[in-house]
């Protein structure tokens, strides 16, 4: 029945759909659009503009190691996390400390340390602190050695606490004063066999240590006295994630266990992840994130219920790191990703969808990224150094490789 028209009340369903689409297009053309494209999704998606965020980080620059001559050995690859300071990004490569300008990655200076760095570089109010097997070296932002703090044994892990650091060295946990250099020295030391990792809970005034023997131990930050020691559950020597009230540790069963900071008692245990966990978890936005050897990132809510499983391009061996509202995940073979919890939830049955944004590099990553106010510093297993900064950073993108 060609040419036949229907009264509006008798329009066929397909005709109503066409009319609706035309009306929506007309509203869009007239500026009445109430949706926008989400830049964080691989396929443009029309969503409520109130839920849109800009990309969290963009690569500002990268530094590629020079190719060695035929008679030269390859340059050593950084083995410990670097540091992001106020003026420079710092990387330890072999027995050298390298400083790069934050804006474009130009080399600022280098300093021969005399030995390899054995612990993460730590920013200080005036520069950076580097731990070797025998001492902490205090270097200012101009590359000048300000002082040294001799050590009896090499630190396995260390975290900054203002002008101080808290470190573990296998047989003890120690708090050291590094700044100002003329006052450098030990504040307290507490013997602890097998001490392997350390995380700080400044709000509770304690440090949480995991040992190779399977214990979780808390010590008071002011005095160094042991606050509690949890021998159940048995934990792996993986750095704990700390909230205002709990330390989240990885058990020998590869489940997450929440220990109360006030007494070390277990509050909850997560559902079975089903795979081995090798990297430290992270807490952000009320969600506990942990990576597994199943090439996925898992999200748990307090109480242990499983919320999310995000496939990753490789197994997660490197500790998770938080930056702003995002968790940085460094799967084997890359690319590195930033993940954020959903902006809104629709109830227990629909927790929303996390957002994942890939950064760059398909190379292995063996050390966790360094995080600072200026952005995130990463180092490939092949020695390439990259600096990522917020998209609203005043620093202009250099866009060149060195």
C-alpha positions as CSV (number, residue, x, y, z in Angstrom):
1,X,0.0,0.0,0.0
2,X,2.5,2.5,-1.2
3,X,1.9,6.1,-0.2
4,X,-0.5,5.3,2.6
5,X,-0.2,7.4,5.7
6,X,-1.3,6.5,9.3
7,X,-2.8,8.8,11.8
8,X,-0.3,9.5,14.6
9,X,-2.2,7.3,17.1
10,X,-1.9,4.4,14.7
11,X,1.8,4.8,13.8
12,X,3.7,1.5,13.5
13,X,6.5,0.9,16.1
14,X,9.3,1.3,13.5
15,X,7.8,4.6,12.4
16,X,7.8,5.8,16.0
17,X,11.4,4.8,16.4
18,X,12.3,6.8,13.3
19,X,10.4,9.9,14.5
20,X,12.1,9.7,17.9
21,X,15.6,9.5,16.3
22,X,14.9,12.5,14.1
23,X,13.7,14.5,17.2
24,X,16.9,13.6,19.1
25,X,19.0,14.7,16.1
26,X,17.1,17.9,16.0
27,X,17.8,18.6,19.7
28,X,21.4,17.9,19.2
29,X,21.7,20.3,16.3
30,X,19.9,23.0,18.3
31,X,22.2,22.7,21.3
32,X,19.8,20.6,23.4
33,X,22.2,17.6,23.7
34,X,22.2,16.2,27.2
35,X,24.9,13.6,26.5
36,X,28.5,13.6,25.5
37,X,31.3,11.2,24.4
38,X,33.3,9.6,27.1
39,X,37.1,9.9,26.3
40,X,38.0,7.1,28.6
41,X,36.2,4.3,26.7
42,X,37.7,2.6,23.7
43,X,34.4,3.0,21.8
44,X,32.8,6.4,21.9
45,X,29.8,6.1,24.3
46,X,27.1,8.6,24.9
47,X,26.7,9.2,28.6
48,X,25.7,11.8,31.1
49,X,28.3,14.6,31.0
50,X,28.4,14.8,34.8
51,X,30.2,11.4,34.9
52,X,32.9,12.4,32.4
53,X,36.5,13.0,33.5
54,X,39.5,14.0,31.4
55,X,42.3,11.5,30.9
56,X,44.2,11.2,34.2
57,X,47.7,11.1,32.8
58,X,49.6,11.7,29.5
59,X,53.1,10.9,28.7
60,X,55.2,14.1,28.8
61,X,58.6,12.6,27.8
62,X,60.7,9.5,27.6
63,X,64.4,8.9,27.8
64,X,65.8,5.9,25.8
65,X,69.2,4.5,26.8
66,X,71.8,5.0,24.1
67,X,72.8,2.0,22.0
68,X,76.2,0.7,23.3
69,X,79.1,0.5,20.9
70,X,80.2,-2.9,19.6
71,X,83.0,-3.1,22.3
72,X,80.7,-1.8,25.1
73,X,78.4,-3.6,27.5
74,X,74.7,-2.7,27.7
75,X,73.9,0.0,30.2
76,X,72.6,-1.4,33.5
77,X,68.8,-1.3,34.0
78,X,67.4,0.5,37.1
79,X,66.5,-2.1,39.7
80,X,64.7,0.1,42.3
81,X,61.9,2.6,41.9
82,X,62.9,6.2,41.2
83,X,61.6,9.3,42.8
84,X,59.7,12.4,41.6
85,X,60.8,15.6,43.3
86,X,59.8,19.2,43.1
87,X,62.4,20.0,40.4
88,X,63.7,16.7,39.0
89,X,62.8,13.0,38.4
90,X,65.5,10.8,39.8
91,X,66.6,7.3,38.6
92,X,69.4,5.1,39.9
93,X,71.1,3.2,37.1
94,X,74.0,1.0,38.1
95,X,76.2,3.1,40.4
96,X,74.9,6.3,39.0
97,X,72.2,8.7,40.2
98,X,70.5,10.5,37.2
99,X,68.4,13.6,37.5
100,X,66.0,14.7,34.7
101,X,64.2,18.0,34.3
102,X,60.5,17.5,34.9
103,X,59.3,19.6,32.0
104,X,61.0,17.9,29.1
105,X,63.2,15.1,30.4
106,X,66.5,16.8,29.7
107,X,69.4,15.4,31.8
108,X,70.1,17.8,34.6
109,X,73.1,16.1,36.2
110,X,74.5,12.7,37.3
111,X,76.4,11.6,40.3
112,X,78.5,8.5,40.8
113,X,77.4,6.7,44.0
114,X,80.2,4.1,44.2
115,X,77.7,1.3,44.7
116,X,74.3,0.2,43.4
117,X,71.0,1.5,45.0
118,X,69.3,-1.3,46.9
119,X,66.0,0.4,48.0
120,X,63.5,2.8,46.5
121,X,64.8,6.3,46.1
122,X,63.1,8.7,48.6
123,X,62.5,12.4,48.1
124,X,63.7,14.7,50.8
125,X,62.9,18.4,51.4
126,X,66.1,19.4,49.5
127,X,66.7,16.5,47.1
128,X,66.8,12.7,47.2
129,X,68.0,10.0,49.5
130,X,69.7,6.8,48.0
131,X,70.3,3.6,50.0
132,X,73.3,1.5,49.1
133,X,74.4,-1.7,50.9
134,X,76.3,0.3,53.5
135,X,74.8,3.8,53.8
136,X,72.1,6.2,52.9
137,X,73.4,9.0,50.7
138,X,71.8,12.4,50.9
139,X,71.9,14.4,47.6
140,X,70.6,17.9,47.1
141,X,68.6,19.0,44.0
142,X,71.9,20.3,42.4
143,X,73.6,16.9,42.5
144,X,75.8,17.6,45.5
145,X,76.4,15.0,48.2
146,X,75.1,16.6,51.5
147,X,75.9,13.8,53.8
148,X,75.9,10.0,54.5
149,X,74.3,7.8,57.2
150,X,76.2,4.6,57.6
151,X,74.2,1.4,57.9
152,X,75.1,-2.0,59.5
153,X,73.1,-3.9,56.9
154,X,71.4,-3.2,53.6
155,X,67.7,-2.1,53.7
156,X,65.2,-4.4,52.0
157,X,62.4,-1.8,52.0
158,X,62.0,1.8,53.1
159,X,59.3,4.4,53.2
160,X,59.5,8.2,53.8
161,X,57.9,9.8,56.9
162,X,58.5,13.6,56.6
163,X,62.2,14.2,57.1
164,X,62.6,10.6,58.4
165,X,62.4,7.1,56.9
166,X,61.3,3.8,58.3
167,X,63.3,0.8,56.9
168,X,63.5,-2.9,57.4
169,X,66.7,-4.9,56.8
170,X,65.8,-8.5,57.5
171,X,66.6,-8.4,61.2
172,X,65.2,-5.1,62.4
173,X,62.9,-2.2,61.7
174,X,64.5,1.2,62.2
175,X,63.4,4.9,62.1
176,X,66.2,7.2,60.8
177,X,66.5,11.0,60.6
178,X,67.8,12.0,57.2
179,X,67.1,15.7,57.1
180,X,68.7,18.1,57.9
181,X,71.9,16.2,57.1
182,X,73.8,17.5,60.2
183,X,71.1,15.8,62.3
184,X,71.1,12.5,60.4
185,X,71.0,9.5,62.7
186,X,69.0,6.7,64.2
187,X,65.9,7.6,66.2
188,X,65.0,4.0,67.3
189,X,65.6,0.4,66.3
190,X,63.5,-2.7,67.0
191,X,64.8,-6.2,66.4
192,X,62.5,-8.2,64.2
193,X,63.7,-11.4,62.5
194,X,62.8,-11.8,58.9
195,X,61.4,-8.3,58.5
196,X,60.8,-8.0,54.8
197,X,58.3,-5.2,54.0
198,X,57.0,-2.0,55.6
199,X,53.9,0.2,55.2
200,X,53.0,3.2,57.2
201,X,49.7,4.0,59.0
202,X,50.4,7.6,60.1
203,X,46.9,8.2,61.4
204,X,47.3,5.3,63.8
205,X,50.9,6.2,64.5
206,X,52.3,2.9,63.5
207,X,54.2,0.9,60.8
208,X,53.0,-2.5,59.7
209,X,55.7,-5.0,58.8
210,X,55.3,-8.4,57.1
211,X,58.0,-11.1,57.7
212,X,59.3,-14.0,55.7
213,X,58.2,-16.2,58.6
214,X,54.5,-15.4,58.0
215,X,53.8,-12.8,60.7
216,X,52.3,-9.3,60.5
217,X,53.8,-6.9,63.1
218,X,52.9,-3.4,64.1
219,X,55.4,-1.0,65.8
220,X,54.8,2.4,67.3
221,X,56.2,5.2,65.1
222,X,57.3,7.4,68.0
223,X,58.9,4.8,70.2
224,X,59.6,1.7,68.0
225,X,57.8,-0.5,70.5
226,X,55.9,-3.5,69.2
227,X,52.2,-2.8,69.3
228,X,51.0,-6.2,68.2
229,X,52.0,-9.3,66.4
230,X,49.5,-11.4,64.4
231,X,50.6,-15.0,63.8
232,X,47.1,-15.9,62.4
233,X,46.5,-15.8,59.5
234,X,49.9,-16.6,58.1
235,X,50.9,-13.9,55.7
236,X,53.2,-13.6,52.7
237,X,56.1,-11.2,52.7
238,X,54.1,-8.7,50.6
239,X,53.7,-5.1,51.6
240,X,50.4,-4.4,53.3
241,X,47.8,-1.9,52.1
242,X,46.8,0.4,55.0
243,X,43.5,2.3,55.6
244,X,42.5,4.5,58.6
245,X,41.5,1.4,60.5
246,X,42.9,-1.7,58.9
247,X,46.0,-3.3,57.4
248,X,45.1,-5.5,54.4
249,X,47.6,-8.3,54.1
250,X,48.0,-11.2,51.6
251,X,47.7,-14.5,53.3
252,X,49.6,-17.7,52.4
253,X,46.3,-18.8,50.9
254,X,46.5,-15.7,48.6
255,X,43.3,-14.3,50.1
256,X,43.1,-10.8,51.5
257,X,42.9,-10.5,55.3
258,X,41.9,-7.3,57.1
259,X,43.7,-6.8,60.4
260,X,42.5,-4.1,62.8
261,X,45.2,-1.5,63.4
262,X,44.3,-1.2,67.1
263,X,45.0,-4.8,68.0
264,X,45.9,-6.9,65.0
265,X,42.7,-8.9,65.1
266,X,41.2,-10.1,61.9
267,X,38.0,-8.4,60.8
268,X,37.3,-10.2,57.5
269,X,38.8,-12.5,54.9
270,X,38.1,-12.0,51.2
271,X,36.5,-14.5,48.9
272,X,39.0,-16.8,47.2
273,X,40.8,-15.0,44.4
274,X,41.6,-18.4,42.9
275,X,45.2,-17.5,41.9
276,X,48.5,-16.7,43.5
277,X,49.2,-13.1,44.5
278,X,52.7,-11.7,44.2
279,X,52.2,-7.9,44.3
280,X,51.1,-5.6,47.1
281,X,47.4,-4.6,47.1
282,X,46.1,-1.0,47.3
283,X,43.1,0.7,48.9
284,X,41.4,3.6,47.2
285,X,37.8,4.8,47.2
286,X,36.7,2.3,49.7
287,X,37.8,-0.6,47.5
288,X,40.7,-3.0,48.0
289,X,42.4,-3.7,44.7
290,X,44.8,-6.7,44.1
291,X,46.4,-8.2,41.1
292,X,46.7,-11.9,40.4
293,X,48.7,-14.3,38.3
294,X,45.4,-14.8,36.3
295,X,46.3,-11.6,34.3
296,X,43.5,-9.7,36.0
297,X,42.9,-7.0,38.6
298,X,40.4,-7.7,41.3
299,X,38.4,-5.3,43.4
300,X,36.9,-6.2,46.8
301,X,34.7,-4.2,49.1
302,X,35.3,-4.1,52.9
303,X,34.0,-7.3,54.3
304,X,35.6,-9.3,51.5
305,X,32.9,-9.5,48.8
306,X,34.3,-9.6,45.3
307,X,33.1,-6.6,43.1
308,X,35.2,-6.5,40.0
309,X,37.5,-8.6,37.8
310,X,39.3,-6.5,35.1
311,X,41.3,-8.5,32.5
312,X,44.9,-7.2,32.1
313,X,47.4,-7.9,29.3
314,X,49.6,-9.9,31.6
315,X,50.2,-11.2,35.1
316,X,50.6,-8.6,37.8
317,X,54.0,-9.1,39.5
318,X,54.6,-5.4,40.5
319,X,53.1,-3.7,43.5
320,X,50.0,-1.6,42.9
321,X,50.5,2.2,43.3
322,X,47.8,4.9,43.9
323,X,47.8,8.3,42.3
324,X,45.0,10.7,43.0
325,X,41.7,8.8,42.5
326,X,43.5,6.1,40.3
327,X,45.3,2.9,40.9
328,X,48.3,2.2,38.7
329,X,48.5,-1.4,37.5
330,X,51.7,-2.7,35.9
331,X,51.1,-6.0,34.3
332,X,53.8,-8.1,32.7
333,X,54.5,-7.1,29.1
334,X,52.4,-3.8,29.5
335,X,50.7,-1.7,28.8
336,X,50.5,-0.1,32.2
337,X,47.0,1.0,33.2
338,X,45.2,3.3,35.5
339,X,42.0,2.1,37.1
340,X,39.3,4.0,39.0
341,X,36.3,2.8,40.8
342,X,32.9,3.6,39.3
343,X,31.6,7.1,39.9
344,X,28.2,5.7,41.0
345,X,26.7,2.4,42.0
346,X,23.2,1.2,41.3
347,X,22.9,-1.1,44.3
348,X,24.5,-4.3,45.5
349,X,23.6,-6.2,42.4
350,X,25.1,-3.6,40.1
351,X,28.3,-2.0,41.5
352,X,29.0,-0.1,38.3
353,X,31.9,-0.4,35.9
354,X,35.4,0.6,36.8
355,X,37.3,2.7,34.3
356,X,40.6,1.5,32.9
357,X,42.9,3.7,30.8
358,X,46.1,2.3,29.2
359,X,49.2,4.4,29.4
360,X,52.2,3.3,27.2
361,X,54.9,0.7,26.6
362,X,54.7,-2.9,25.9
363,X,57.9,-3.7,27.7
364,X,58.2,-5.6,30.9
365,X,58.1,-3.6,34.1
366,X,60.1,-4.9,37.1
367,X,59.9,-2.0,39.6
368,X,56.8,-0.1,40.6
369,X,56.2,3.4,39.3
370,X,57.3,6.4,41.4
371,X,54.6,8.8,42.3
372,X,54.9,12.5,43.2
373,X,53.0,15.8,43.0
374,X,54.2,16.4,39.4
375,X,53.1,13.0,38.1
376,X,54.3,9.4,37.7
377,X,57.7,8.1,36.7
378,X,58.1,4.6,35.2
379,X,61.1,2.5,34.1
380,X,60.9,-0.3,31.6
381,X,62.9,-3.5,32.0
382,X,64.8,-2.4,28.9
383,X,65.8,0.9,30.6
384,X,63.4,3.3,29.0
385,X,62.3,6.0,31.4
386,X,58.9,7.7,31.1
387,X,57.3,10.6,32.8
388,X,53.5,10.9,33.0
389,X,51.8,14.1,34.1
390,X,48.2,15.1,34.7
391,X,46.4,16.4,31.6
392,X,45.8,19.7,33.3
393,X,49.4,20.1,34.2
394,X,51.0,23.5,33.5
395,X,54.0,21.7,32.1
396,X,53.8,21.6,28.2
397,X,54.1,18.2,26.5
398,X,57.6,17.8,25.1
399,X,56.7,15.1,22.7
400,X,60.3,14.1,21.9
401,X,62.4,11.1,22.6
402,X,65.9,11.3,24.0
